[in-house]
Amino acid sequence: MQQELKQSYVKTFAKDDLELSTKDLSVLYGGKVQKLFDASLQFKKNTITALIGASGSGKSTFLRSLNRMNDRVATVNGEIWFHGLDVNKPNINVYELRKNIGMVFQRPNPFPKSIRENIVYALKADGQTNKNELDKIVEESLRAAALWDEVKDKLDKSALALSGGQQQRLCIARALAVKPEVLLLDEPASALDPVSTSKLEDTLKQLRSKYTMIMVTHNMQQASRISDYTAFFHLGHVIEYNSTADIFTNPKGKITEEYIQGSFG
């Protein structure tokens, strides 16, 4: 067991290249069930990082900790560094944090409102009222999510009438509307058909130039297609973290190699 959990390699970056990092991050549910052990990872600006591993390996637990989504359900110990602040401290404004570190969930979850209202809802709640500015943000966000051309003539129609793939891209547009710097994605394509998945992947690749993205995926092909870096989680431990090319073609750890080859998972 100890050999299985031995860390084989974790890549680091120059300080100026960093967008986000964690140090010794651990997560316990109920105060005693530990799902994540001492995870220390660095995320480079304007890249896509894939988090891979079998179900229950800790990757989604780790992802949800980065913008404090685990606060009410778990105890999160360790450090999460963003713009020189440890955002895991108790005095952090979690609402402001989540505007900077947005999240897209596994299943599309548009609000039961119009497409337009889905985009501007959080902006209005934050006190923005200028219609021209809101309209501009609606178009910019939908264009960034590669959805504008498909919905520009039905912005006041229900978002629930969109296809699953369109709904997921709308959720990305909604997250982008508040101008985050980091986008967390928890298996964003798992509920989509192959065509919608391809469009979503194209969207994420286009967004890479402006955002730092961290994505949980069970799909090895997807990770290899669109991510720059990959972290492999196993039984709550980060086993290996490197460029995606190295993880998939020259893994340093035996357990990583076995997972990539499909021996378990």
C-alpha angles and dihedrals in degrees: 000000000000090000090052091053096045111122110236103185140344118189121224132197139208112275093245090056095055124107099169138357141178131210124200093337113184130175127201127185117210088002093282113049105085115204100168130038126202097316112188114181137153124211121207121223118261096010137113116236120193121209110207136178142109122298109287094023093123101252097121090041088055093046094050091051093061093075096027097258089141095057097105098039105039147021111252117197127182135045133305111189121202123160093345095309130108096228092190089075116111095240094062118117099238093194091057091044092056091052087060097038107041128188138214117194135219096260122041109259108185116171114254088253137093121296089252094050091050089060099042100036096095092039092055091046087055091055103262111144107157104119095202092051092046091049089051091052091048091056095041093050095046091047091050089053091048091242105105098092091051098050108022092107095048105043091134094051121099115279088218089070091066122098119259092259092048091049091054092050088048089055088052090049089049090053091048093051092078089051103241123185096213128042120199116201122191106200091315095180101042094101096042133095119242095264093050090044091055092051091048092050091049088052093052092049090053091049093053092087091063106026141045110231131195115189134186112212138167089195109097092189091053092051091050093046102052113013127091095198134023132202119199117211124195127178091341096312131108101235101175138001123182144120110315090241091057095044092053100038105026112019113181097211127065093221090052090051091049092051094047090050091052097248090139140358 
